[in-house]
């Protein structure tokens, strides 16, 4: 039997409804689920995956109450594929000069 403070009927949402609530990529949500940082999905049938709306709303409330710090900008000097040349920037040359 359900407890007094727990609702009798929990609402579930499908992936397209989750996307409207949580503006994250599917891969980001999946990775967060694997790390235990996002409510887990569950199967209603072999082809129907849903999330508990109450858990998703609680996750959003927790994120709002304790915001995450913004990530530091990348250090472009550590690029491997296209490193930034320090001599071009320090001399102040134009790309149009011969």
N, C-alpha and C positions, 0 to 999 in steps of 0.2 A: 504494500500500500504506500502511496506517496506521502511525503512529509507535508506539514501544514504550510511551510513557506515555499515549497517547490510547486511550480505549476503542473497541473495534470497533463496538459498536452504541450509538448515541446514542438516548436516549429523548425523545420529543416529547410535549407535552401540548396539549389543546384548551382553548378559552376557559373552559369551566366548571371545569376542573381548575386553571387559572391563577387563577381567582377564589377558589378555596379556599386557595391559597398566598399570593396577593398581595391584601390587602383594599383595593384601590383601585378607583375607578370606571373603566368602560371608556373614557370620554373622557379621564381622567387618564393612563391607560396609553398611549392612542393619542398624546396630546400629547407624552408623555415619549419615545415611540418616534421621533416626528418630530424631536425635539431631540437624539436620540442618547443619551438618558439611561436607556434601558431596552432590553433585547434585542429585536431586530426579529422580527416574525412572518414566516412564510413559508407559501406554499401547497403543500399536498401534491396537491391536485386543484383544479379551478376553484371548488369549494364547501367545501373543507376547509382551514381556517387553523390553524396550530400554532406553538408556541414550542419551542425547544430547552430541555429541563429543566435540563441542565448550565449553560447560560447564565443561566437564571433563578436557579438556586441560587447561582451565582457573584455575580450582582447582589445577592442578599440578603446574602451573606457580606460583600460590600464595604460595603453599607449598615450592617450591624451593626458592622463594624470602624471606620467613620468616620461617626458619627451626624450628622444634619443638625440645625442649631440651630432651635429653635422660632420661628415667625413672631411678630413684634411685634403686639400687639393693635391693632385699627383705631382711628383717631382719629375719634371720633364727631362732633367739631366740624366735620369736613369733609363731612358728609353733604349731599347735594343734595336728595334727595327728602323727607327729614324731619329737618331739622337740630335739634339739641338746643338748647333755650332756656336760656341761662345764668342768666337772672333767676329762673326757676322753681326752680332748684336752689339758688341762693345765698340766697334768702329763706327756704327751709325750709317753704314753705306746703304744706298738705295739699290734695289734690284734692277733698276733701269740704267744705272751707270755702267759704262763698259769696263 
